[in-house]
Amino acid sequence: MANVTELRVALTVKDFGQALAFYRDALGLEQLADWSSESGRVVVFDAGRATLELFDDAQAEMVDAIEAGRRVSGTVRLAMQVADSQDMAQRLVAAGAVQVAPPVVTPWGDRNARVQAPDGMQLTLFTP
């Protein structure tokens, strides 16, 4: 039995309303809870099954080279499986994301698209 039963990624954002619209409305994450109060705002989204990937610098550089043509990601990058990565990337760009690179077919056979959310987080959108 695993000791960890859920992985949550907590993002602190400057423009909460913009981030809420981007992740909920444009990306389509289902809102599970709103724990906002007078002291601050927080919502929780369902993002499907979670995994934690650990990369060394060499592997991160290789993945960046495949997906973006150069080293662009920081310490944290979110990767999300979607039905159509190219379509989702276009939707997110229309919602304020920046296209980091055009979609590519990876050596492992996925179609990946890289965008940067308005809050600065890089997202890899992948379709097996």
GROMACS elastic network, one bead per residue, 0.5 to 0.9 nm:
[ bonds ]
;  ai    aj funct       b0    kb
    1     4     6  0.88859   500
    2     5     6  0.66706   500
    4     7     6  0.74827   500
    6    49     6  0.85944   500
    6    50     6  0.72666   500
    7    49     6  0.86468   500
    7    50     6  0.58992   500
    7    51     6  0.72655   500
    7    52     6  0.79683   500
    8    44     6  0.89804   500
    8    50     6  0.78878   500
   11   121     6  0.88148   500
   12    16     6  0.85495   500
   12   119     6  0.88151   500
   13    16     6  0.59284   500
   13    19     6  0.70928   500
   13   119     6  0.60492   500
   13   120     6  0.88977   500
   14    18     6  0.89154   500
   14    19     6  0.85285   500
   14   119     6  0.71538   500
   15    18     6  0.54512   500
   15    19     6  0.62621   500
   15    20     6  0.86464   500
   15   118     6  0.87819   500
   15   119     6  0.74499   500
   16    19     6  0.51050   500
   16    20     6  0.59735   500
   16    21     6  0.85891   500
   16    41     6  0.77053   500
   16    42     6  0.86552   500
   17    20     6  0.50538   500
   17    21     6  0.62207   500
   17    22     6  0.85468   500
   18    21     6  0.52226   500
   18    22     6  0.60944   500
   18    23     6  0.87128   500
   18    96     6  0.87880   500
   18   118     6  0.76190   500
   18   119     6  0.83084   500
   19    23     6  0.60443   500
   19    24     6  0.81503   500
   19   117     6  0.82503   500
   19   118     6  0.71737   500
   19   119     6  0.67141   500
   20    23     6  0.55317   500
   20    24     6  0.56785   500
   20    25     6  0.74499   500
   20    43     6  0.82352   500
   21    24     6  0.54250   500
   21    26     6  0.65294   500
   21    27     6  0.86238   500
   21    95     6  0.82352   500
   22    25     6  0.57206   500
   22    27     6  0.62495   500
   22    28     6  0.83565   500
   22    92     6  0.73221   500
   22    95     6  0.63328   500
   22    96     6  0.76037   500
   22    97     6  0.83510   500
   22   117     6  0.77372   500
   22   118     6  0.79344   500
   23    26     6  0.59746   500
   23    28     6  0.64221   500
   23    29     6  0.60359   500
   23    30     6  0.89631   500
   23    45     6  0.84838   500
   23   117     6  0.88569   500
   24    27     6  0.58657   500
   24    30     6  0.64092   500
   24    31     6  0.68362   500
   24    45     6  0.77104   500
   25    28     6  0.51448   500
   25    29     6  0.73074   500
   25    30     6  0.88838   500
   25    95     6  0.88510   500
   26    29     6  0.83091   500
   26    88     6  0.84915   500
   26    91     6  0.65138   500
   26    92     6  0.59332   500
   26    94     6  0.85505   500
   26    95     6  0.62142   500
   27    88     6  0.72876   500
   27    91     6  0.77536   500
   27    92     6  0.66577   500
   27    95     6  0.89822   500
   29    45     6  0.59125   500
   29    46     6  0.60553   500
   29    47     6  0.60236   500
   29    48     6  0.88329   500
   30    44     6  0.85636   500
   30    45     6  0.54163   500
   30    46     6  0.53003   500
   30    47     6  0.73730   500
   31    34     6  0.77535   500
   31    43     6  0.70027   500
   31    44     6  0.58951   500
   31    46     6  0.63146   500
   32    43     6  0.75298   500
   32    44     6  0.54533   500
   32    45     6  0.52495   500
   32    46     6  0.61889   500
   33    42     6  0.84358   500
   33    43     6  0.55798   500
   33    44     6  0.50840   500
   33    45     6  0.71621   500
   34    37     6  0.89941   500
   34    41     6  0.79541   500
   34    42     6  0.60307   500
   34    44     6  0.64377   500
   35    40     6  0.87539   500
   35    41     6  0.69132   500
   35    42     6  0.53742   500
   35    43     6  0.59614   500
   35    44     6  0.79935   500
   36    39     6  0.76573   500
   36    40     6  0.57460   500
   36    43     6  0.70038   500
   37    40     6  0.54592   500
   37    41     6  0.62549   500
   37    42     6  0.82928   500
   38    41     6  0.79710   500
   46    49     6  0.86764   500
   47    50     6  0.75041   500
   47    80     6  0.81925   500
   48    80     6  0.89130   500
   55    58     6  0.78569   500
   55    59     6  0.57879   500
   55    60     6  0.58160   500
   56    59     6  0.55152   500
   56    60     6  0.62660   500
   56    61     6  0.86520   500
   57    60     6  0.51138   500
   57    61     6  0.60344   500
   57    62     6  0.85839   500
   58    61     6  0.51481   500
   58    62     6  0.62479   500
   58    63     6  0.87922   500
   59    63     6  0.61729   500
   59    64     6  0.84924   500
   60    63     6  0.52085   500
   60    64     6  0.60645   500
   60    65     6  0.84912   500
   60    71     6  0.79424   500
   60    73     6  0.79072   500
   61    64     6  0.51049   500
   61    65     6  0.60591   500
   61    66     6  0.87039   500
   61    70     6  0.75330   500
   61    71     6  0.55251   500
   61    72     6  0.83259   500
   61    73     6  0.85147   500
   62    65     6  0.50362   500
   62    66     6  0.63361   500
   62    67     6  0.87106   500
   62    70     6  0.85997   500
   62    71     6  0.81431   500
   63    66     6  0.51250   500
   63    67     6  0.60833   500
   63    68     6  0.81258   500
   63    69     6  0.89805   500
   63    71     6  0.85093   500
   64    67     6  0.51534   500
   64    68     6  0.52903   500
   64    69     6  0.64162   500
   64    70     6  0.57582   500
   64    71     6  0.52135   500
   64    72     6  0.63725   500
   64    73     6  0.68929   500
   65    68     6  0.54662   500
   65    71     6  0.61969   500
   65    72     6  0.85910   500
   66    69     6  0.57865   500
   66    70     6  0.79243   500
   66   104     6  0.76258   500
   66   105     6  0.86700   500
   66   106     6  0.67578   500
   66   107     6  0.84069   500
   67    70     6  0.81832   500
   67   100     6  0.87732   500
   67   101     6  0.69258   500
   67   102     6  0.81074   500
   67   103     6  0.73455   500
   67   104     6  0.63298   500
   67   105     6  0.84898   500
   67   106     6  0.75706   500
   67   112     6  0.66715   500
   67   113     6  0.68794   500
   67   114     6  0.65712   500
   67   124     6  0.82178   500
   68    71     6  0.74293   500
   68    72     6  0.72896   500
   68   100     6  0.63722   500
   68   102     6  0.75631   500
   68   103     6  0.86224   500
   68   104     6  0.86057   500
   68   113     6  0.84601   500
   68   114     6  0.68790   500
   69    72     6  0.86798   500
   69   101     6  0.75068   500
   71    74     6  0.88753   500
   72   100     6  0.83441   500
   72   122     6  0.88072   500
   73    76     6  0.73570   500
   73    77     6  0.65282   500
   73   121     6  0.87662   500
   73   122     6  0.66296   500
   74    77     6  0.67248   500
   74   121     6  0.86166   500
   74   122     6  0.80315   500
   76   121     6  0.77375   500
   76   122     6  0.78323   500
   77   121     6  0.65470   500
   77   122     6  0.51647   500
   77   123     6  0.59012   500
   77   124     6  0.73412   500
   78   121     6  0.74326   500
   78   122     6  0.63285   500
   78   124     6  0.61803   500
   78   125     6  0.84950   500
   79   122     6  0.84847   500
   79   123     6  0.55656   500
   79   125     6  0.58631   500
   79   126     6  0.71462   500
   80   123     6  0.72667   500
   80   124     6  0.62445   500
   80   125     6  0.50828   500
   80   126     6  0.61552   500
   80   127     6  0.86887   500
   81    84     6  0.86699   500
   81    85     6  0.78456   500
   81   124     6  0.84221   500
   81   125     6  0.59090   500
   81   127     6  0.57517   500
   81   128     6  0.78078   500
   82    85     6  0.58501   500
   82    88     6  0.74340   500
   82   125     6  0.64157   500
   82   126     6  0.60466   500
   82   127     6  0.56583   500
   82   128     6  0.86835   500
   83    87     6  0.86734   500
   83    88     6  0.82043   500
   83   126     6  0.82217   500
   83   127     6  0.59958   500
   83   128     6  0.85366   500
   84    87     6  0.54346   500
   84    88     6  0.61185   500
   84    89     6  0.85696   500
   84   111     6  0.83687   500
   84   125     6  0.84214   500
   84   126     6  0.77514   500
   84   127     6  0.59549   500
   85    88     6  0.50870   500
   85    89     6  0.59689   500
   85    90     6  0.85928   500
   85   103     6  0.76147   500
   85   111     6  0.66571   500
   85   112     6  0.61935   500
   85   113     6  0.59040   500
   85   124     6  0.86948   500
   85   125     6  0.52407   500
   85   126     6  0.54600   500
   85   127     6  0.56230   500
   86    89     6  0.51364   500
   86    90     6  0.63460   500
   86    91     6  0.87610   500
   86   102     6  0.83211   500
   86   103     6  0.61531   500
   86   111     6  0.79090   500
   86   112     6  0.76742   500
   86   113     6  0.62449   500
   86   125     6  0.80819   500
   86   126     6  0.87424   500
   86   127     6  0.87763   500
   87    90     6  0.51709   500
   87    91     6  0.63038   500
   87    92     6  0.87346   500
   88    92     6  0.61400   500
   88    93     6  0.85760   500
   88   113     6  0.86357   500
   88   125     6  0.75639   500
   89    92     6  0.51229   500
   89    93     6  0.61387   500
   89    94     6  0.85902   500
   89    97     6  0.83649   500
   89    99     6  0.74477   500
   89   102     6  0.89709   500
   89   103     6  0.83655   500
   89   113     6  0.63819   500
   89   114     6  0.74316   500
   89   115     6  0.66795   500
   89   125     6  0.71885   500
   90    93     6  0.51387   500
   90    94     6  0.62243   500
   90    95     6  0.86595   500
   90    97     6  0.89434   500
   90    99     6  0.83548   500
   91    94     6  0.51298   500
   91    95     6  0.63418   500
   91    96     6  0.89860   500
   91    97     6  0.87827   500
   92    96     6  0.63998   500
   92    97     6  0.54153   500
   92    98     6  0.81169   500
   92    99     6  0.87130   500
   92   115     6  0.78218   500
   92   117     6  0.78023   500
   93    96     6  0.51636   500
   93    98     6  0.56598   500
   93    99     6  0.64405   500
   93   115     6  0.75663   500
   93   116     6  0.86599   500
   93   117     6  0.83639   500
   94    97     6  0.70351   500
   94    98     6  0.89526   500
   95   117     6  0.89808   500
   95   118     6  0.87164   500
   96   116     6  0.89636   500
   96   117     6  0.70475   500
   96   118     6  0.58964   500
   97   115     6  0.62224   500
   97   116     6  0.53860   500
   97   118     6  0.53287   500
   97   119     6  0.87083   500
   97   120     6  0.87307   500
   98   101     6  0.89784   500
   98   114     6  0.88353   500
   98   115     6  0.55002   500
   98   116     6  0.50622   500
   98   117     6  0.65987   500
   98   118     6  0.74808   500
   99   102     6  0.70121   500
   99   113     6  0.82680   500
   99   114     6  0.64304   500
   99   116     6  0.64335   500
   99   117     6  0.89699   500
  100   113     6  0.82532   500
  100   114     6  0.54455   500
  100   116     6  0.64032   500
  100   122     6  0.83962   500
  101   104     6  0.84802   500
  101   113     6  0.69536   500
  101   114     6  0.58269   500
  101   115     6  0.71967   500
  102   112     6  0.86548   500
  102   113     6  0.62265   500
  102   114     6  0.72334   500
  102   115     6  0.89148   500
  103   111     6  0.65965   500
  103   112     6  0.53793   500
  103   114     6  0.70113   500
  103   125     6  0.89571   500
  104   110     6  0.81582   500
  104   111     6  0.55525   500
  104   112     6  0.54006   500
  104   113     6  0.64893   500
  105   108     6  0.80663   500
  105   109     6  0.60276   500
  105   110     6  0.55987   500
  105   112     6  0.62722   500
  105   113     6  0.89528   500
  106   109     6  0.51935   500
  106   110     6  0.53780   500
  106   111     6  0.62533   500
  106   112     6  0.69216   500
  107   110     6  0.76694   500
  108   128     6  0.88502   500
  109   127     6  0.89509   500
  109   128     6  0.66839   500
  110   126     6  0.62604   500
  110   127     6  0.54586   500
  111   125     6  0.81853   500
  111   126     6  0.56373   500
  111   127     6  0.51833   500
  111   128     6  0.64552   500
  112   124     6  0.64526   500
  112   125     6  0.55073   500
  112   127     6  0.64682   500
  112   128     6  0.86258   500
  113   123     6  0.81467   500
  113   124     6  0.57396   500
  113   125     6  0.51254   500
  113   126     6  0.65072   500
  113   127     6  0.89371   500
  114   122     6  0.70305   500
  114   123     6  0.57095   500
  114   125     6  0.62704   500
  114   126     6  0.87832   500
  115   121     6  0.84662   500
  115   122     6  0.58210   500
  115   123     6  0.53837   500
  115   124     6  0.66936   500
  115   125     6  0.79609   500
  116   119     6  0.78684   500
  116   120     6  0.57503   500
  116   121     6  0.55651   500
  116   123     6  0.60111   500
  116   124     6  0.88163   500
  117   120     6  0.52774   500
  117   121     6  0.52794   500
  117   122     6  0.61849   500
  117   123     6  0.71273   500
  118   121     6  0.74527   500
  119   122     6  0.89489   500
